[in-house]
Amino acid sequence: MLLADRFRDHAVAAEREGSALYVDWSLGLASDAEALRLVERAPEARRQPALVLAVCRWLGAPLEPWPVLRDWLLAHGDAFVAELGRRQTQVNDVRRLGPVSLALARLEGPIALLEIGASAGLCLLPDRFAFRASVRDPDGPGDERLRSLAWGDPDSPVAIDLHVDGPLPGRVELPPVVWRAGIDLDPVDVTDPAAVSWLETLLPPGPTERVELLRRAVAIARSAPPRIVRGDAVDALRDLAAGAPPEAQLVVVSTGTLVYLPGRRRQAFVDAVRALDARWVSYERRDLLHDVVAEVPDGLAPGADFAALALDGRAIGVGDAHGTRLRMLPV
């Protein structure tokens, strides 16, 4: 995909997210050959639109319309390219735990969680968050076609909301988590204010509650930071998995991470997971994994089929990029 097209797609995603500024910046970059050439000076893996715009803000770009950003970008080109070259996308979107938790609820406990691309490890804490779902099941009994459902820790300051279409059990219960660890190329220390500030900068500006949700999740993580090891998703997997307690079911989790692995490396990861005595929960782009086939139901809103929720490689739902909407699939 051409870089300009990636920024146009990002503008569509930013509009859904309610970030008018990122819509403007993304469309401006997409149509500006000189600005695109500047971005192309960075390594290919660093040209993700969300990362590009976050680096601009991190370096002090004014939150003004595109013409102002363009002038700033061209005036700070060398510093921008250098910073972009050393940064990585580190978004910890805890909202994806909504779908993931529904897959975890299908497992027997206790479980040991191992997350790939864990960043700050916030998605290793499903048992410390509250989940609230509005469920629509057209095939359910009359009084259950529309209902509310809650699970997780009801007293948690982090409440994750989810809209679900399709059948769910009358009660969702998460298995006990007795061990948790993650792998990341550049782990984020939740006790480091600068590192957390970078996580906040990766979120789009606008009238969203994501920054506040992130801060609350970070506060919980700081009370008992999960162990995150620096390493590659494939090379570090076996050794870290060996540290899980034998009495617990090992569960490998990946959410929006595998897109950053080259195709062959991605398959090597899938093979490595299947070589373990482990269950695998994934919430990844729907067309990313050849082995995960998710038929798209009719009537979905634009973007609502972006990701596939899968358990052991079998799709059980499709949802939006952030995990706020989920359509359950027939099993």
C-alpha positions as CSV (number, residue, x, y, z in Angstrom):
1,M,0.0,0.0,0.0
2,L,1.3,3.5,-0.9
3,L,2.2,5.7,2.0
4,A,-0.4,8.3,0.9
5,D,-3.1,5.6,1.0
6,R,-2.1,4.6,4.5
7,F,-2.6,8.2,5.7
8,R,-6.0,8.3,3.9
9,D,-7.1,5.2,5.7
10,H,-5.8,6.6,9.0
11,A,-8.0,9.7,8.4
12,V,-11.0,7.4,8.2
13,A,-10.0,5.7,11.4
14,A,-9.4,9.0,13.1
15,E,-12.9,10.2,12.1
16,R,-14.4,7.1,13.7
17,E,-12.3,7.9,16.8
18,G,-13.6,11.5,16.9
19,S,-10.2,13.1,16.4
20,A,-10.9,15.9,13.9
21,L,-7.3,17.1,14.1
22,Y,-5.9,13.8,13.1
23,V,-8.3,13.6,10.2
24,D,-7.0,17.0,9.0
25,W,-3.4,16.1,9.5
26,S,-3.7,12.7,7.9
27,L,-5.4,14.0,4.8
28,G,-2.9,16.9,4.6
29,L,0.0,14.4,4.7
30,A,-1.6,12.1,2.2
31,S,-1.8,14.9,-0.4
32,D,1.6,16.5,0.2
33,A,4.4,14.9,-1.8
34,E,7.2,16.9,0.0
35,A,5.9,15.9,3.5
36,L,5.6,12.3,2.4
37,R,9.2,12.2,1.1
38,L,10.3,13.4,4.6
39,V,8.4,10.5,6.3
40,E,10.0,8.1,3.7
41,R,13.4,9.0,5.1
42,A,12.5,6.9,8.1
43,P,12.7,3.1,8.0
44,E,9.7,1.4,6.5
45,A,8.6,0.0,9.9
46,R,8.4,3.4,11.4
47,R,6.1,5.0,8.8
48,Q,2.9,4.1,10.5
49,P,0.6,7.1,10.5
50,A,-0.3,6.9,14.2
51,L,3.4,6.9,15.0
52,V,4.3,9.7,12.6
53,L,1.7,12.0,14.2
54,A,2.6,11.0,17.7
55,V,6.3,11.9,17.1
56,C,5.2,15.3,15.7
57,R,3.3,16.0,19.0
58,W,6.1,14.6,21.1
59,L,8.5,17.0,19.6
60,G,6.2,20.0,20.2
61,A,4.3,20.4,17.0
62,P,1.4,22.9,17.5
63,L,-2.0,21.4,17.6
64,E,-3.1,23.5,14.7
65,P,-4.5,22.8,11.2
66,W,-2.4,21.0,8.6
67,P,-0.8,24.1,7.0
68,V,0.7,25.0,10.4
69,L,1.9,21.4,11.0
70,R,3.4,21.3,7.5
71,D,5.5,24.3,8.1
72,W,6.6,22.9,11.5
73,L,7.4,19.5,10.0
74,L,9.5,20.9,7.1
75,A,11.4,23.2,9.5
76,H,12.2,20.3,11.9
77,G,12.7,17.6,9.4
78,D,16.0,16.2,10.7
79,A,14.9,16.0,14.3
80,F,11.6,14.5,13.2
81,V,13.2,11.7,11.1
82,A,15.7,10.9,13.9
83,E,13.0,10.6,16.5
84,L,10.7,8.6,14.3
85,G,13.6,6.2,13.6
86,R,14.0,5.3,17.2
87,R,10.3,5.2,18.3
88,Q,7.9,2.3,18.1
89,T,4.1,2.1,18.3
90,Q,3.4,1.2,22.0
91,V,-0.3,1.7,22.3
92,N,-1.9,-0.3,25.1
93,D,-5.5,-0.2,24.2
94,V,-7.2,-1.9,27.2
95,R,-10.5,-1.7,25.4
96,R,-9.4,-4.8,23.4
97,L,-9.6,-6.7,26.6
98,G,-13.4,-6.6,26.2
99,P,-13.4,-9.2,23.4
100,V,-10.3,-11.0,24.8
101,S,-12.0,-11.5,28.2
102,L,-14.9,-13.2,26.5
103,A,-12.5,-15.7,25.0
104,L,-10.7,-16.1,28.4
105,A,-14.1,-16.9,30.0
106,R,-14.3,-20.0,27.9
107,L,-11.2,-21.5,29.6
108,E,-10.8,-23.5,32.8
109,G,-8.6,-21.9,35.4
110,P,-6.3,-21.1,36.9
111,I,-4.5,-19.5,33.9
112,A,-1.1,-18.1,33.3
113,L,-1.2,-15.1,30.9
114,L,1.6,-14.4,28.4
115,E,1.1,-11.4,26.1
116,I,3.0,-10.7,22.9
117,G,3.8,-7.1,22.3
118,A,2.9,-6.3,25.8
119,S,4.2,-2.7,25.9
120,A,3.4,-1.7,29.5
121,G,1.5,-4.9,30.3
122,L,-1.9,-3.2,30.8
123,C,-3.6,-6.0,28.8
124,L,-2.3,-8.5,31.3
125,L,-4.7,-7.3,33.9
126,P,-8.2,-8.5,32.9
127,D,-9.0,-9.7,36.4
128,R,-8.4,-6.2,37.8
129,F,-10.8,-4.4,35.4
130,A,-14.5,-4.2,35.2
131,F,-16.4,-5.1,32.0
132,R,-19.8,-3.9,31.0
133,A,-21.6,-5.1,27.9
134,S,-24.8,-4.2,26.2
135,V,-25.9,-7.4,24.5
136,R,-28.2,-7.7,21.5
137,D,-29.3,-11.3,20.6
138,P,-32.1,-11.3,18.0
139,D,-32.5,-15.0,18.4
140,G,-32.8,-15.0,22.2
141,P,-36.0,-15.1,24.3
142,G,-38.1,-12.0,24.2
143,D,-36.9,-10.5,27.5
144,E,-33.2,-11.3,26.7
145,R,-32.8,-9.9,23.2
146,L,-31.5,-6.7,24.7
147,R,-29.8,-7.0,28.1
148,S,-26.8,-5.7,30.1
149,L,-24.0,-8.0,31.3
150,A,-21.1,-7.3,33.7
151,W,-18.1,-9.3,34.7
152,G,-14.6,-8.7,36.1
153,D,-13.9,-6.7,39.2
154,P,-17.0,-4.5,39.9
155,D,-15.0,-2.2,42.2
156,S,-12.2,-1.4,39.6
157,P,-11.7,2.2,38.6
158,V,-11.2,0.9,35.0
159,A,-14.5,0.1,33.4
160,I,-14.4,-1.2,29.8
161,D,-17.6,-0.9,27.8
162,L,-18.5,-3.3,25.0
163,H,-21.4,-3.7,22.6
164,V,-22.0,-7.3,21.6
165,D,-24.3,-8.7,18.9
166,G,-25.1,-12.4,19.2
167,P,-25.5,-15.0,22.0
168,L,-23.6,-14.8,25.3
169,P,-24.1,-16.9,28.4
170,G,-26.2,-15.5,31.2
171,R,-23.1,-15.1,33.3
172,V,-19.5,-14.4,32.3
173,E,-16.8,-15.4,34.8
174,L,-13.1,-15.0,34.2
175,P,-10.7,-17.8,35.4
176,P,-8.2,-16.9,38.1
177,V,-5.0,-15.5,36.8
178,V,-2.0,-16.8,38.9
179,W,0.9,-15.7,36.7
180,R,1.4,-13.0,34.1
181,A,4.3,-11.9,31.9
182,G,4.8,-10.3,28.5
183,I,7.3,-9.9,25.6
184,D,8.1,-6.6,23.9
185,L,10.9,-5.2,21.7
186,D,10.9,-2.1,23.9
187,P,9.0,-2.6,27.2
188,V,7.4,0.4,28.8
189,D,8.1,1.0,32.5
190,V,4.8,2.0,34.1
191,T,6.7,3.6,36.9
192,D,8.5,6.0,34.5
193,P,6.5,9.2,34.0
194,A,8.2,10.0,30.6
195,A,7.4,6.5,29.3
196,V,3.8,6.8,30.3
197,S,3.6,10.3,28.7
198,W,4.8,8.7,25.5
199,L,1.9,6.2,25.7
200,E,-0.5,9.1,26.2
201,T,1.0,10.9,23.2
202,L,0.3,7.9,21.0
203,L,-3.5,8.4,21.6
204,P,-5.3,10.7,19.2
205,P,-6.2,14.1,20.4
206,G,-9.9,14.8,20.6
207,P,-13.0,14.3,22.7
208,T,-12.3,10.8,23.8
209,E,-11.9,9.2,27.2
210,R,-8.9,7.0,26.2
211,V,-6.3,9.1,28.0
212,E,-8.2,8.9,31.3
213,L,-8.8,5.2,30.8
214,L,-5.1,4.7,30.2
215,R,-4.1,6.7,33.3
216,R,-6.4,4.6,35.5
217,A,-5.0,1.4,34.0
218,V,-1.5,2.6,34.6
219,A,-2.3,3.4,38.2
220,I,-3.5,-0.2,38.7
221,A,-0.4,-1.6,37.0
222,R,1.9,0.5,39.1
223,S,0.6,-1.3,42.3
224,A,2.1,-4.6,41.0
225,P,3.8,-4.1,37.6
226,P,3.6,-7.2,35.3
227,R,6.9,-8.7,34.3
228,I,7.8,-7.6,30.7
229,V,10.9,-9.1,29.1
230,R,12.7,-7.4,26.2
231,G,12.7,-9.7,23.2
232,D,11.3,-10.9,20.0
233,A,7.9,-12.5,19.8
234,V,9.3,-15.8,18.4
235,D,12.7,-16.0,19.9
236,A,11.7,-15.2,23.5
237,L,8.5,-17.1,23.6
238,R,9.6,-20.6,24.7
239,D,11.9,-19.5,27.5
240,L,9.3,-17.1,29.0
241,A,6.6,-19.7,28.7
242,A,8.8,-22.2,30.6
243,G,8.5,-20.0,33.7
244,A,4.7,-20.4,33.9
245,P,3.6,-22.5,36.9
246,P,2.8,-26.1,35.8
247,E,-0.5,-26.2,37.6
248,A,-1.9,-23.3,35.5
249,Q,-3.1,-23.3,31.9
250,L,-0.8,-21.2,29.8
251,V,-2.7,-18.7,27.6
252,V,-0.8,-16.7,25.0
253,V,-2.5,-13.5,24.1
254,S,-1.9,-11.2,21.1
255,T,-3.9,-8.1,20.3
256,G,-3.1,-5.9,17.3
257,T,0.5,-7.0,17.5
258,L,1.2,-9.5,14.8
259,V,0.7,-6.9,12.0
260,Y,4.2,-5.6,12.9
261,L,5.8,-9.0,12.2
262,P,6.8,-9.8,8.5
263,G,4.7,-12.5,7.0
264,R,7.2,-15.4,7.5
265,R,8.0,-14.3,11.0
266,R,4.3,-14.2,11.7
267,Q,3.9,-17.8,10.7
268,A,6.9,-18.7,12.7
269,F,5.1,-17.2,15.8
270,V,1.9,-19.2,15.1
271,D,4.0,-22.3,14.8
272,A,5.9,-21.5,18.0
273,V,2.6,-21.0,19.9
274,R,1.2,-24.3,18.6
275,A,4.4,-26.1,19.7
276,L,3.6,-25.1,23.3
277,D,1.1,-26.7,25.7
278,A,-0.9,-23.5,25.6
279,R,-4.2,-21.9,24.5
280,W,-4.0,-18.9,22.2
281,V,-6.4,-15.9,22.3
282,S,-5.9,-13.4,19.4
283,Y,-7.6,-10.2,18.5
284,E,-5.9,-9.3,15.3
285,R,-6.7,-7.8,11.9
286,R,-9.2,-10.1,10.3
287,D,-7.3,-10.9,7.1
288,L,-3.9,-11.1,8.7
289,L,-3.6,-14.8,9.6
290,H,-4.1,-17.4,7.0
291,D,-5.2,-20.0,9.5
292,V,-7.8,-17.7,11.2
293,V,-10.8,-17.6,8.9
294,A,-13.7,-15.3,9.9
295,E,-16.7,-15.0,7.7
296,V,-18.1,-11.5,7.8
297,P,-21.8,-11.4,8.7
298,D,-24.2,-9.1,6.9
299,G,-25.2,-5.8,8.3
300,L,-22.0,-4.7,10.0
301,A,-21.2,-1.0,10.3
302,P,-18.1,0.2,8.5
303,G,-15.0,-0.9,10.4
304,A,-16.9,-3.3,12.6
305,D,-15.2,-6.3,10.9
306,F,-11.7,-5.0,11.2
307,A,-10.5,-7.7,13.7
308,A,-11.1,-11.3,14.4
309,L,-11.4,-12.7,17.9
310,A,-10.1,-16.2,17.8
311,L,-9.5,-19.0,20.3
312,D,-6.7,-21.5,19.3
313,G,-6.9,-20.1,15.8
314,R,-10.7,-20.5,15.4
315,A,-12.6,-17.3,14.9
316,I,-15.4,-16.8,17.4
317,G,-16.2,-13.1,16.7
318,V,-15.4,-10.1,14.6
319,G,-15.0,-6.6,15.9
320,D,-13.7,-3.1,15.4
321,A,-10.1,-2.1,15.7
322,H,-10.4,-1.1,19.4
323,G,-12.6,-3.8,20.7
324,T,-15.6,-1.7,21.5
325,R,-18.0,-3.6,19.2
326,L,-18.2,-7.4,18.7
327,R,-20.3,-9.7,16.6
328,M,-20.2,-13.2,17.8
329,L,-19.9,-15.9,15.1
330,P,-21.6,-19.3,15.0
331,V,-19.3,-22.0,16.5
